[in-house]
Amino acid sequence: MESIDHGRLAHSDRRDALLDSAAALIAVGGADAVTMDGVAERAGVSRPLVYKHFANRAELLQALYARESKALHRHLSSAVAGATTLEDMFRALVRGSLEAQASRGATFATLRAAGSRTDERRQEQRRRDATTLRFFVREVIARFGLGEKEARAGVSIMLAAIDSVLLAWRARPTREHAALLEDTYVTLAMGGLAALAHDTS
């Protein structure tokens, strides 16, 4: 087990290292495995050092949820921004969401069940969702020439459908199924928006 060299790490790095230890404990034993003593032992530091960064277990779990949510949003935003066509943007979004579900889905579910998704985190997520919606609405208007009202309605439905894609993947969590779901989602998104543009022209 690697310990944290708390004599050399900056404050933010120490905090991240402690959160890494908490995440590792969740992976092997769920939220119940995360205690202040357990995190200290896992990280190879003293218990008072953990309390220096987090007042209690609930605060630690909330901080972990906040960090993981922010990292996921940053990853998805980067993937979408790196795409050059609207189709590839939708593909990057659904693929990134599926990959996150495979790698971090259990952690998010555990943290939510432990009550770590606070009202503040919900508000944060709503702001992120609103940013994503505005981005895709602009792209859809540019690609299909839809009015803003129609584009917003169409994009809202397609973004909400990501949850259905993830639910379907959890029922059969294989790479082949993820690829099928990704292709199906992109086909429906592009086909549906094209049909909407045709109907409103």
DRENNU-602071 format. One record per residue (C-alpha): x, y, z; residue in one letter. Coordinates in steps of 0.001 Angstrom, whole numbers, padded with zeros to 6 digits, always signed. Example, Ala and Ser with C-alpha at 12.3 -4.5 7.8 and 13.67 -1.06 7.14 Angstrom:
% residues 2
+012300-004500+007800a;+013670-001060+007140s;
***
This chain:
% residues 201
+000000+000000+000000m;+001311+003424-000984e;+001146+006025+001746s;+000730+009748+001358i;+003918+011706+001897d;+002115+014483+003745h;+005341+016329+004326g;+005704+017010+000618r;+002186+017194-000776l;+000405+020494-001248a;-002911+020941+000565h;-005022+020193-002536s;-002895+017163-003399d;-003235+015780+000127r;-006987+016223-000060r;-007141+014451-003424d;-005014+011603-002117a;-007381+011133+000822l;-010347+011133-001557l;-008546+008529-003680d;-008262+006363-000582s;-011970+006783+000146a;-012823+005823-003443a;-010636+002727-003160a;-012429+001713+000028l;-015814+002117-001670i;-014644-000085-004529a;-013902-002979-002190v;-016448-002542+000578g;-019055+000057-000333g;-019792+003260+001563a;-019796+001453+004927d;-016096+000738+004427a;-015330+004456+004467v;-014475+005608+007980t;-012055+008277+009072m;-009829+005598+010582d;-010108+003474+007446g;-009147+006341+005165v;-006196+007213+007383a;-005015+003604+007387e;-005493+003202+003653r;-003605+006416+002964a;-000877+005674+005470g;-001410+008894+007421v;-002566+009821+010884s;-006243+010147+011760r;-005847+013831+012765p;-004574+014590+009259l;-007807+013252+007762v;-009794+015478+010152y;-007645+018427+009101k;-009192+018129+005643h;-012678+016804+006425f;-014780+017513+009498a;-016443+014105+009393n;-017267+011101+007229r;-020301+012754+005620a;-018237+015733+004503e;-015601+013412+003079l;-018170+011436+001052l;-019797+014640-000181q;-016401+015942-001277a;-015744+012701-003141l;-019093+012942-004930y;-018393+016571-005861a;-014945+015729-007220r;-016133+012736-009236e;-019070+014688-010700s;-016836+017580-011703k;-014280+015236-013272a;-016973+013433-015260l;-018412+016707-016567h;-014936+017923-017520r;-014212+014653-019350h;-017500+014668-021267l;-017174+018364-022144s;-013673+017830-023480s;-014747+014842-025567a;-017721+016695-027053v;-015691+019854-027730a;-013098+017762-029565g;-015670+016452-032040a;-016029+018210-035384t;-019569+017257-036421t;-022875+017181-034579l;-023089+013418-035070e;-019660+012974-033507d;-020656+015267-030641m;-023634+013065-029804f;-021413+010017-030174r;-018790+011458-027835a;-021458+012263-025269l;-023089+008845-025228v;-019795+006959-025464r;-018291+008948-022601g;-021420+008382-020520s;-021272+004641-021141l;-017572+004500-020299e;-018191+006425-017100a;-021016+004065-016189q;-018689+001099-016668a;-015808+002566-014668s;-017464+004781-012050r;-021152+003921-012083g;-020980+001770-008964a;-019135+004517-007083t;-021729+007140-008010f;-024585+004817-007067a;-022960+004068-003705t;-022368+007733-002950l;-025926+008680-003886r;-027285+005898-001688a;-025140+007224+001176a;-026784+010636+000843g;-023739+012354-000601s;-025684+014049-003389r;-026649+017188-001527t;-028923+019998-002700d;-025815+021956-003597e;-024595+019103-005802r;-028027+018861-007446r;-027964+022563-008237q;-024466+022184-009636e;-025640+019367-011880q;-028603+021396-013083r;-026220+024194-014078r;-024025+021731-015961r;-027039+020225-017686d;-028181+023701-018728a;-024747+024429-020208t;-024823+021155-022146t;-028326+021898-023404l;-027353+025373-024644r;-024302+023987-026420f;-026234+021307-028294f;-029121+023654-029103v;-026685+026012-030858r;-025165+023131-032800e;-028559+021729-033803v;-029762+025128-034992i;-026613+025511-037089a;-026870+021982-038528r;-030589+021672-039182f;-031826+025250-039297g;-034421+024623-036595l;-035957+027420-034572g;-034682+027716-031017e;-037915+026431-029473k;-037950+023303-031656e;-034217+022729-031248a;-034470+023028-027462r;-037353+020539-027343a;-035531+018025-029533g;-032204+018318-027732v;-033866+018102-024313s;-035424+014782-025283i;-032168+013410-026700m;-030153+014397-023624l;-032753+012854-021313a;-032526+009649-023357a;-028944+009133-022134i;-030400+007809-018868d;-032362+005186-020826s;-029186+004171-022664v;-027354+003687-019367l;-030263+001729-017914l;-030259-000579-020932a;-026497-001083-020633w;-026742-001998-016957r;-029095-004815-017905a;-026377-006260-020180r;-023040-004590-019397p;-020869-005750-022280t;-018726-003868-024789r;-020788-005243-027656e;-023998-003999-026092h;-022429-000593-025395a;-021430-000293-029066a;-024958-001227-030178l;-026510+001283-027799l;-024112+004009-028930e;-024902+003455-032622d;-028635+003251-031933t;-028617+006444-029893y;-026711+008427-032524v;-028941+007139-035316t;-032097+008078-033412l;-030717+011484-032415a;-029668+012507-035895m;-032660+010899-037609g;-035129+012387-035150g;-033692+015894-035428l;-033621+015654-039228a;-037284+014587-039235a;-038146+017440-036886l;-036415+019902-039203a;-038335+018480-042174h;-041674+018701-040376d;-041147+022288-039306t;-039746+023586-042598s;
***
